[in-house]
Amino acid sequence: MATRAAHKRLTREYATLQKSPPEYITAHPSESNILEWHYILTGPPDTPYHNGQYWGTLTFPPDYPFAPPAIRMHTPSGRFRCSERLCLSISDFHPKSFNPAWEVGTILLGVLSFMTGEDVTTGSVTATEAERRGLAERTRWWNSTGGGSWQAEGKAGLNKGGKGFGAIKAGDGGRRFREEWPEVDEENWRWMREEGVDVATGRRVSKGVDGTVEEEKSQKEGGTVVAEKREAAAIPEGFLARNKFYMIGGALFLYVLAARLVKDQQQ
């Protein structure tokens, strides 16, 4: 439960954000808990995240602003692990370095700045620019469908993951996003209908001459699929590399055994 000082401070910061929102940033506190904030970062131009819709949470401690929040990003980005706490100088990993003068807008600008860089930290991942662009194209689909777990009946698939207060479970059919961002969610569904996005996969589909549905080639060459192809291609190579000495030894053993059999037959 938030202290009176934390409640007053966060209420004031929300009013400031509504009046003068930073570019590419939208945020609001949860209706049920002022210590849990939800944000959306819009990918800036000239970055692999351009026009991506990156949803995350800030979980503030009761004594904020004298301690920093836990920072998470739930939308796959190719930059951060989904729903895991990020180790930043403005996060709860470094409470001693947090400045009480920093506000929600300052914190989210720091997240955006770190995201568009290449520094490595706890909670970050590496990916190619093509993979990040491919993921950016599917962010709105991922947020509103829970990564394709949405079903026509409105039910969700199986829940997985989600560690700690403020974490979001994957596979909820987009329920939590819909609760926090109803207007954005509606816009996302309208966009998916207009763009012909497959609800199950997040890829655009088009009808061929014979009426069959085909995935667009540009989507097939996009981020996640490229990563899947690369991982699949690496499996045989990894197996041979790990077991090459055993294979060489086995071949020598078979050669010696065959030589002895031939020698025995000749005698």
VEXDREN-2710 file (C-alpha; in Angstrom, 1 decimal):
% VEXDREN-2710
k/r/px/py/pz
1/MET/0.0/0.0/0.0
2/ALA/1.3/3.4/-1.0
3/THR/2.2/5.9/1.7
4/ARG/0.4/9.2/1.6
5/ALA/3.5/10.9/0.2
6/ALA/3.9/8.3/-2.6
7/HIS/0.2/8.6/-3.4
8/LYS/0.4/12.4/-3.6
9/ARG/3.6/12.3/-5.7
10/LEU/2.3/9.7/-8.2
11/THR/-1.0/11.5/-8.6
12/ARG/0.8/14.8/-9.4
13/GLU/3.1/13.0/-11.9
14/TYR/0.1/11.5/-13.7
15/ALA/-1.4/14.9/-14.0
16/THR/1.9/16.2/-15.4
17/LEU/2.1/13.4/-18.0
18/GLN/-1.5/14.0/-19.1
19/LYS/-0.7/17.7/-19.6
20/SER/2.7/17.4/-21.3
21/PRO/3.4/13.8/-22.4
22/PRO/6.9/13.1/-23.5
23/GLU/7.3/12.1/-27.2
24/TYR/6.8/8.4/-27.9
25/ILE/5.6/7.8/-24.3
26/THR/2.1/7.1/-22.8
27/ALA/1.6/6.0/-19.2
28/HIS/-1.1/5.7/-16.5
29/PRO/-1.5/4.1/-13.1
30/SER/-3.7/1.1/-12.6
31/GLU/-7.2/1.9/-11.4
32/SER/-6.9/-0.7/-8.6
33/ASN/-3.3/0.2/-7.5
34/ILE/-1.5/3.5/-7.9
35/LEU/1.8/1.8/-7.4
36/GLU/1.4/-0.2/-10.6
37/TRP/1.8/1.8/-13.8
38/HIS/1.4/0.7/-17.4
39/TYR/3.2/2.4/-20.2
40/ILE/3.5/2.2/-24.0
41/LEU/6.6/3.2/-25.8
42/THR/6.2/3.9/-29.5
43/GLY/9.3/3.0/-31.5
44/PRO/11.0/6.1/-32.8
45/PRO/11.8/6.7/-36.5
46/ASP/15.3/5.6/-37.7
47/THR/15.4/2.7/-35.3
48/PRO/14.5/-1.0/-35.7
49/TYR/11.6/-0.4/-33.4
50/HIS/9.9/2.2/-35.6
51/ASN/6.1/2.3/-35.0
52/GLY/6.3/-0.6/-32.7
53/GLN/3.9/-0.6/-29.7
54/TYR/5.9/-1.7/-26.6
55/TRP/3.8/-2.2/-23.5
56/GLY/5.4/-2.6/-20.0
57/THR/4.9/-1.9/-16.3
58/LEU/6.5/0.2/-13.6
59/THR/6.0/-1.3/-10.1
60/PHE/6.7/1.4/-7.5
61/PRO/7.6/0.7/-3.9
62/PRO/5.4/2.1/-1.1
63/ASP/8.1/4.7/-0.2
64/TYR/8.5/6.2/-3.7
65/PRO/10.2/8.5/-4.6
66/PHE/12.9/7.5/-2.1
67/ALA/13.2/4.1/-3.9
68/PRO/13.0/3.3/-7.6
69/PRO/10.4/1.1/-9.4
70/ALA/10.8/-2.4/-10.9
71/ILE/10.8/-2.0/-14.7
72/ARG/9.4/-4.6/-17.1
73/MET/8.6/-4.8/-20.8
74/HIS/6.0/-7.4/-21.8
75/THR/5.9/-6.9/-25.6
76/PRO/8.6/-8.9/-27.5
77/SER/11.1/-6.4/-28.8
78/GLY/14.4/-8.3/-29.5
79/ARG/15.9/-6.0/-26.9
80/PHE/14.5/-7.1/-23.5
81/ARG/13.3/-10.4/-22.1
82/CYS/9.5/-10.3/-21.8
83/SER/8.2/-9.5/-18.3
84/GLU/11.5/-9.8/-16.5
85/ARG/12.9/-7.0/-14.3
86/LEU/15.4/-4.8/-16.1
87/CYS/18.7/-3.8/-14.4
88/LEU/19.0/-0.1/-15.1
89/SER/20.4/2.7/-13.0
90/ILE/16.8/4.0/-12.7
91/SER/15.3/0.6/-11.6
92/ASP/15.1/-1.3/-8.3
93/PHE/18.4/-3.0/-9.1
94/HIS/20.2/0.2/-8.0
95/PRO/18.2/1.8/-5.2
96/LYS/21.3/3.8/-4.0
97/SER/21.8/5.5/-7.3
98/PHE/18.2/6.6/-7.7
99/ASN/17.5/10.3/-7.5
100/PRO/14.1/11.2/-5.8
101/ALA/13.8/14.2/-8.2
102/TRP/13.4/11.7/-11.1
103/GLU/9.8/11.3/-12.1
104/VAL/7.8/8.8/-14.2
105/GLY/8.5/10.7/-17.4
106/THR/12.2/10.7/-16.6
107/ILE/12.3/7.0/-15.9
108/LEU/10.5/6.1/-19.1
109/LEU/12.7/8.4/-21.2
110/GLY/15.6/6.5/-19.7
111/VAL/14.0/3.1/-20.7
112/LEU/13.5/4.4/-24.2
113/SER/17.0/5.7/-24.5
114/PHE/18.5/2.4/-23.2
115/MET/16.2/0.4/-25.5
116/THR/17.5/2.2/-28.7
117/GLY/21.1/1.6/-27.7
118/GLU/23.1/-1.6/-27.6
119/ASP/24.3/-1.7/-23.9
120/VAL/24.0/-5.1/-22.3
121/THR/22.4/-5.6/-18.9
122/THR/20.4/-8.1/-16.8
123/GLY/17.1/-8.6/-18.7
124/SER/18.4/-7.6/-22.1
125/VAL/18.8/-9.8/-25.2
126/THR/20.6/-9.6/-28.5
127/ALA/19.0/-9.7/-31.9
128/THR/19.6/-8.6/-35.5
129/GLU/18.1/-5.4/-36.9
130/ALA/15.9/-7.5/-39.2
131/GLU/14.6/-9.5/-36.3
132/ARG/13.8/-6.4/-34.3
133/ARG/12.0/-4.9/-37.3
134/GLY/10.0/-8.1/-37.7
135/LEU/8.9/-8.1/-34.1
136/ALA/8.0/-4.4/-34.3
137/GLU/5.6/-5.2/-37.1
138/ARG/3.8/-7.6/-34.9
139/THR/3.7/-5.7/-31.6
140/ARG/0.1/-4.5/-31.9
141/TRP/-1.0/-8.1/-32.7
142/TRP/1.0/-9.5/-29.8
143/ASN/-0.5/-7.0/-27.3
144/SER/-4.1/-7.5/-28.2
145/THR/-4.0/-11.3/-28.7
146/GLY/-1.6/-12.3/-26.0
147/GLY/0.8/-13.6/-28.6
148/GLY/-1.9/-15.4/-30.6
149/SER/-3.6/-17.0/-27.6
150/TRP/-6.8/-15.1/-28.1
151/GLN/-9.8/-17.3/-29.2
152/ALA/-13.0/-16.3/-30.8
153/GLU/-15.0/-17.2/-27.7
154/GLY/-13.0/-14.7/-25.8
155/LYS/-11.2/-17.3/-23.8
156/ALA/-7.4/-17.4/-23.4
157/GLY/-4.9/-20.2/-23.8
158/LEU/-2.7/-21.6/-21.1
159/ASN/-0.8/-19.1/-18.9
160/LYS/2.9/-19.3/-18.7
161/GLY/5.6/-17.5/-16.8
162/GLY/5.2/-14.2/-15.1
163/LYS/7.5/-13.9/-12.0
164/GLY/6.8/-11.4/-9.2
165/PHE/4.3/-8.6/-8.5
166/GLY/3.9/-6.6/-11.7
167/ALA/4.8/-9.4/-14.1
168/ILE/2.3/-10.3/-16.9
169/LYS/1.5/-13.9/-17.8
170/ALA/1.9/-14.8/-21.4
171/GLY/-1.0/-16.6/-23.1
172/ASP/-3.8/-14.6/-21.5
173/GLY/-5.5/-13.8/-24.8
174/GLY/-4.6/-10.1/-24.4
175/ARG/-7.0/-9.8/-21.5
176/ARG/-4.6/-7.7/-19.3
177/PHE/-3.7/-5.4/-22.1
178/ARG/-7.4/-4.9/-23.0
179/GLU/-8.2/-4.1/-19.3
180/GLU/-5.5/-1.4/-19.1
181/TRP/-5.7/0.0/-22.7
182/PRO/-9.3/-0.6/-24.0
183/GLU/-9.1/2.2/-26.6
184/VAL/-5.7/1.2/-27.9
185/ASP/-6.8/-2.5/-28.0
186/GLU/-9.8/-1.5/-30.1
187/GLU/-7.5/0.4/-32.5
188/ASN/-5.3/-2.6/-32.7
189/TRP/-8.1/-4.9/-33.7
190/ARG/-9.3/-2.4/-36.3
191/TRP/-5.8/-2.3/-37.7
192/MET/-5.5/-6.1/-37.8
193/ARG/-8.8/-6.3/-39.8
194/GLU/-7.8/-3.6/-42.2
195/GLU/-4.3/-5.1/-42.8
196/GLY/-5.5/-8.7/-43.0
197/VAL/-3.4/-9.9/-40.1
198/ASP/-3.8/-13.5/-39.1
199/VAL/-4.9/-13.5/-35.4
200/ALA/-3.2/-16.8/-34.8
201/THR/0.3/-15.9/-36.2
202/GLY/0.4/-12.1/-36.4
203/ARG/1.4/-12.2/-40.1
204/ARG/-0.4/-10.5/-42.9
205/VAL/-2.3/-12.9/-45.2
206/SER/-3.6/-12.5/-48.7
207/LYS/-5.7/-14.6/-51.0
208/GLY/-4.0/-16.2/-54.0
209/VAL/-5.5/-16.6/-57.5
210/ASP/-7.1/-19.9/-56.5
211/GLY/-8.6/-18.4/-53.4
212/THR/-6.2/-20.0/-51.0
213/VAL/-4.8/-17.9/-48.2
214/GLU/-1.0/-17.2/-48.4
215/GLU/1.3/-15.5/-46.1
216/GLU/3.0/-12.4/-47.5
217/LYS/6.6/-13.0/-48.4
218/SER/7.8/-9.9/-46.6
219/GLN/6.4/-11.3/-43.4
220/LYS/8.0/-14.7/-43.9
221/GLU/11.4/-13.0/-44.2
222/GLY/10.7/-10.9/-41.1
223/GLY/12.2/-11.1/-37.6
224/THR/10.9/-14.1/-35.8
225/VAL/10.8/-16.4/-38.8
226/VAL/14.4/-15.5/-39.6
227/ALA/15.4/-16.3/-36.1
228/GLU/13.5/-19.7/-36.3
229/LYS/15.3/-20.5/-39.6
230/ARG/18.6/-19.6/-38.1
231/GLU/18.1/-21.7/-35.0
232/ALA/16.9/-24.6/-37.1
233/ALA/19.9/-24.4/-39.4
234/ALA/22.2/-24.4/-36.4
235/ILE/20.9/-27.6/-34.9
236/PRO/22.7/-30.1/-37.2
237/GLU/26.0/-28.1/-37.0
238/GLY/25.8/-28.0/-33.3
239/PHE/25.3/-31.7/-33.0
240/LEU/28.2/-32.5/-35.2
241/ALA/30.5/-30.1/-33.4
242/ARG/29.6/-31.5/-30.0
243/ASN/30.0/-35.1/-31.0
244/LYS/32.7/-35.1/-33.7
245/PHE/35.3/-36.9/-31.6
246/TYR/32.9/-39.7/-30.7
247/MET/32.1/-40.1/-34.4
248/ILE/35.7/-40.2/-35.4
249/GLY/36.4/-42.8/-32.7
250/GLY/33.5/-44.9/-33.8
251/ALA/34.7/-44.8/-37.4
252/LEU/38.2/-45.9/-36.4
253/PHE/36.7/-48.8/-34.3
254/LEU/34.6/-50.0/-37.2
255/TYR/37.6/-49.8/-39.5
256/VAL/39.8/-51.9/-37.2
257/LEU/36.9/-54.4/-36.7
258/ALA/36.4/-54.8/-40.4
259/ALA/40.1/-55.2/-41.0
260/ARG/40.2/-58.1/-38.4
261/LEU/37.3/-59.8/-40.0
262/VAL/38.9/-59.7/-43.4
263/LYS/42.1/-61.0/-42.0
264/ASP/40.3/-63.9/-40.2
265/GLN/38.5/-64.8/-43.4
266/GLN/41.8/-64.9/-45.4
267/GLN/43.4/-67.2/-42.8
END
